[in-house]
Amino acid sequence: MPKTTSASYDLALVKRYLQDQNVASGMTKSVRFCVKRYARKFVIEEGLMYYIMQTKESAEKREKVKKRLVCIADDEKQRALRASHDSLAHPGINSTRVNVSDNYY
């Protein structure tokens, strides 16, 4: 199993819930509630989990929402960073950081 941080642990639970529509039975009722509620912000498409960015204004205008690919495992995060850096022809730190924050969660 890939190494994960405590912050990504919750994302792993959300991904499992979205895939199975079932929350692990060993959780407390409040944790199950939080996972289900947090999962509303995400979708699974073709096996990949995306964070849905929709502001109140974009919802009112029925604008298309922006999806950001969720990176849970450290190797996924490394690939996202490398892809963002390489796709922009090796820009500086700030441009890479902006590209990562725009496209990944």
N, C-alpha and C positions, 0 to 999 in steps of 0.2 A: 504494500500500500504506500502511495506517495506521502512524503512528509508534508504536513499541513500546519499552519499556525492556528492559534485559538480563534482569530477572526474568521479564517476560512472554514473553520469547523462548522459554523452555522450555515455557511453556504453549501457545504456538503450535505447537510440535513435537508436544506431546501431543495437541492437538486434531486435527492432521493425521493422526497415527497412529490415533486413535480412528475417524476418518472413513474412512480408507483401509485400515486394518489393515496398514500398510506403513511402515517407517521409511526415511528417505532413505538412498540407497546411499553417499553421500559421508561418512557419519559413521563414527567409529571404533566398534569393537565395544563398548567400555565405554559410550559415549554412547548407542548403540542399546539396550543393556541397561537403562540408567538411564531412558530415555524409556518403555520398555515397563513397567518396574516402577512408575514414577510414575503411569502412565496407569491403573493399577488403582484409583486414588482418584477417578476421574472417569467420567462417562457423557455420551453425546450423546443428547439427546431433542429431536426436532423441529428439528434444526439448531443447538441451543444446548448449550453445554457446562456441566455442573454438577459441583461438587465434592461428594462423598458424605461426610457426617460421620457416622461410626458409631464409637461408643466400644466398648470391650471389654464393658462392662456391657450396653449396648443390644443387642449381638450375642448375648450369652448369654440375654437375656430376649426375643429376637426382636422387639424394638421396631422401629417404623418409623424409617427413617433420615431425617435432615434433608439436603436438597439446597440448596446455595448456588450461585447463578448466577455463572459465571466471566466476569470482565470483563478482556479482554486489551488492547484498543486504548484509547488515552487518551479517545477520544470515548465509548466504552462506559462507562468509569469516571465520566466527567462526567455521563452520563445516569443512572447508578445513584445517584450522589450527589444529583442534582436530584430524582429520583423518591422517594428516601428522605426528603428534606427536605420535599417538597411533600405526600407522603402522610400525614405526621404533623401537618399544619396548621402548618407552619413552626416546629418546636420549636427548642430551643437546640442548640449544637454537640454536647454530650454525647449527647443523645437521637438526633441524626442519626447520630453515629458508631456508637452501639450498633446502630441499625437497619441501617446499612450492613454492619457486621461480622457481624450475624446472617443477612443475606440474600444477601450477595455475597462472592465470593472474589477 
